[in-house]
Amino acid sequence: MRGAKKFIDYLWLFYEGRCARNLEQLKIAKRSYERMTAGFKLYMKAPYRGDKKDRIGLTPALQAKFIAIIDPDESNNLNPWKIYKVRWRNYILLLLLMLGGNRKGETLLLKLNNFQLTGMRKYYDIVKNKDVIDYPRAESPSVKTLGRQVVLHDQLAALVEHYIVNVRKEFIGWQSTSYVFLSYRDGRPLSVQTPNSILNELIKQYPEFVGLLSPHRLRNTFHDLLNQALDRKFKGESGLSRKILKAPIQEAAGGWAKNSNMPEHYAKGSIQAKVAELQALLQQEALKPQLVD
């Protein structure tokens, strides 16, 4: 899709000058070009899939293994990345996706001044930018959800602070940009596809994650964990009351508008998985050989 879009842009620039003498033809061509551009902008971000299923996050077992794999300690032989500063960059980026509930674009757009890592309350701000004009890559990340503030536990805040203060300065050109996550090759902010490439490297070494791991799956994992925590918090409430109490917290955590159906959508995949698990157990119990007296 990206290659086709760039080729159409090239064709437009090449032929635009030839139509300059015929203004009417140029207007018609420009409208067609704008429609194609709008279509590419829509489907390049979220191509339509008729067979799309509700996604769920990582299972508890895979969550534990994932955290163990991405640990940046130099003695961690599970970690697929060999360079120390890349290990730390990937570690913090992936933790924010999984434990902060960030979207990929939101994480790539984080800047140093978005973080408050000292004091009693530690957090970072996700700023809703309609247009990103200073991102030095061919494609700019996007923030689809509302801006919000994500509170950090002291332990996670300390890890982020270590990366920013001690590790980030090891990247080429670290002083020339305020973006948090930088490329190992040129020191510029990461490209939109880099988080996917990072996870693909991990999946190559650990095939049990095939089809189960992506930036959005990590966001799903966060909302699964949040949903489970809220169920425990409001355990004594009725089903309807629990849903009403959970909704504003889930909306705020996801950056969704009030009365959004997204909290229910994100929980749907996990609910379906639980139903499938119970169905299998019931079937196993029903088909278990019965003892005959």
SULNOR-V934315 format. One record per residue. N is the residue number from 1. OMEGA is omega in degrees with one decimal (* if undefined). Layout:
n=[N | N]
omega=[OMEGA | OMEGA]
This chain:
n=[1 | 2 | 3 | 4 | 5 | 6 | 7 | 8 | 9 | 10 | 11 | 12 | 13 | 14 | 15 | 16 | 17 | 18 | 19 | 20 | 21 | 22 | 23 | 24 | 25 | 26 | 27 | 28 | 29 | 30 | 31 | 32 | 33 | 34 | 35 | 36 | 37 | 38 | 39 | 40 | 41 | 42 | 43 | 44 | 45 | 46 | 47 | 48 | 49 | 50 | 51 | 52 | 53 | 54 | 55 | 56 | 57 | 58 | 59 | 60 | 61 | 62 | 63 | 64 | 65 | 66 | 67 | 68 | 69 | 70 | 71 | 72 | 73 | 74 | 75 | 76 | 77 | 78 | 79 | 80 | 81 | 82 | 83 | 84 | 85 | 86 | 87 | 88 | 89 | 90 | 91 | 92 | 93 | 94 | 95 | 96 | 97 | 98 | 99 | 100 | 101 | 102 | 103 | 104 | 105 | 106 | 107 | 108 | 109 | 110 | 111 | 112 | 113 | 114 | 115 | 116 | 117 | 118 | 119 | 120 | 121 | 122 | 123 | 124 | 125 | 126 | 127 | 128 | 129 | 130 | 131 | 132 | 133 | 134 | 135 | 136 | 137 | 138 | 139 | 140 | 141 | 142 | 143 | 144 | 145 | 146 | 147 | 148 | 149 | 150 | 151 | 152 | 153 | 154 | 155 | 156 | 157 | 158 | 159 | 160 | 161 | 162 | 163 | 164 | 165 | 166 | 167 | 168 | 169 | 170 | 171 | 172 | 173 | 174 | 175 | 176 | 177 | 178 | 179 | 180 | 181 | 182 | 183 | 184 | 185 | 186 | 187 | 188 | 189 | 190 | 191 | 192 | 193 | 194 | 195 | 196 | 197 | 198 | 199 | 200 | 201 | 202 | 203 | 204 | 205 | 206 | 207 | 208 | 209 | 210 | 211 | 212 | 213 | 214 | 215 | 216 | 217 | 218 | 219 | 220 | 221 | 222 | 223 | 224 | 225 | 226 | 227 | 228 | 229 | 230 | 231 | 232 | 233 | 234 | 235 | 236 | 237 | 238 | 239 | 240 | 241 | 242 | 243 | 244 | 245 | 246 | 247 | 248 | 249 | 250 | 251 | 252 | 253 | 254 | 255 | 256 | 257 | 258 | 259 | 260 | 261 | 262 | 263 | 264 | 265 | 266 | 267 | 268 | 269 | 270 | 271 | 272 | 273 | 274 | 275 | 276 | 277 | 278 | 279 | 280 | 281 | 282 | 283 | 284 | 285 | 286 | 287 | 288 | 289 | 290 | 291 | 292 | 293]
omega=[-179.4 | 178.7 | 179.0 | 179.3 | 179.9 | -179.9 | 177.3 | 176.0 | 179.4 | 179.5 | -179.8 | 179.7 | -177.5 | -174.0 | -177.5 | -178.6 | -178.6 | -179.3 | -172.9 | -177.9 | -179.8 | -173.6 | -179.1 | 178.6 | 179.3 | 178.6 | 179.7 | 179.9 | -178.8 | 177.7 | 177.9 | 179.2 | 179.9 | 177.5 | 178.1 | 179.4 | 179.0 | 178.7 | 178.2 | -179.4 | -179.7 | -171.0 | 177.1 | 179.8 | -176.1 | 180.0 | -177.7 | 175.6 | -178.8 | -178.3 | -175.3 | 179.5 | 175.8 | -177.7 | 175.2 | 179.3 | 178.8 | 174.6 | 178.7 | -179.6 | 179.7 | 174.5 | -179.1 | -179.8 | 179.8 | 179.7 | 179.1 | -177.9 | -172.8 | 175.6 | -172.6 | -179.2 | -175.6 | -179.5 | -177.9 | -178.4 | 178.1 | -173.7 | -176.3 | -177.5 | -170.6 | -174.5 | -171.9 | -176.9 | 176.7 | 175.9 | -177.8 | 177.8 | -179.4 | -179.6 | -178.1 | 179.6 | -177.0 | 176.3 | 179.8 | 175.8 | -173.1 | -174.0 | 175.8 | 180.0 | -179.0 | 163.0 | -179.8 | -178.5 | 179.3 | -178.3 | 179.7 | -177.6 | 179.3 | 177.8 | -177.0 | -177.1 | 174.2 | -174.0 | 169.5 | -169.9 | 176.9 | -179.3 | -176.8 | -176.1 | -177.1 | -174.1 | 167.6 | -178.2 | 169.4 | -173.9 | 178.2 | 177.5 | 179.6 | -180.0 | 176.6 | -172.0 | -175.2 | -179.2 | -170.3 | 175.7 | -178.5 | 179.1 | 179.8 | 174.2 | 179.5 | 175.5 | -174.3 | -175.6 | 179.9 | 174.2 | -179.1 | 178.5 | -178.2 | -179.8 | -179.2 | 169.8 | -177.6 | -177.8 | 178.7 | 177.5 | 179.5 | 178.2 | 178.6 | 179.9 | 178.4 | 179.4 | -176.0 | -174.0 | -171.0 | -172.5 | -174.8 | -178.2 | 177.7 | 178.7 | 178.3 | 174.0 | -175.5 | -178.5 | -173.9 | -179.5 | 178.2 | 176.2 | -172.0 | -172.8 | -171.7 | 178.8 | 176.5 | -174.5 | -173.0 | 177.4 | 177.3 | 175.8 | -176.8 | 175.5 | -177.4 | -176.0 | -175.4 | 178.4 | 177.1 | 179.7 | 177.8 | -178.7 | 178.2 | 175.9 | 179.6 | -177.6 | 178.8 | -178.7 | -177.7 | -174.0 | 177.5 | 178.0 | -178.6 | 179.7 | -175.4 | -172.5 | 176.4 | 176.4 | -178.1 | 175.6 | 177.2 | 174.5 | 175.0 | 179.6 | 177.9 | -176.8 | 172.2 | -179.7 | 178.6 | 179.9 | 179.2 | 179.3 | 179.7 | 175.7 | 177.6 | -178.3 | -176.9 | -174.7 | -176.3 | -177.9 | 174.7 | -178.6 | -178.5 | 179.4 | -179.8 | 179.0 | -179.5 | -179.4 | -177.7 | -169.8 | -177.2 | 178.4 | 179.6 | 178.4 | 179.9 | -178.8 | -178.9 | -177.0 | -177.8 | 178.8 | 178.8 | -179.4 | 176.5 | 176.4 | -177.2 | 177.4 | 178.7 | 179.8 | -178.9 | -179.7 | -172.4 | -179.2 | 179.2 | 178.0 | 178.7 | 178.7 | 178.3 | 178.2 | -179.6 | 179.4 | 179.8 | 177.6 | 179.9 | 178.9 | 178.7 | 179.5 | 178.6 | -179.8 | -177.4 | -176.6 | 179.9 | 179.9 | -178.2 | 177.7 | -179.9 | 178.8 | *]
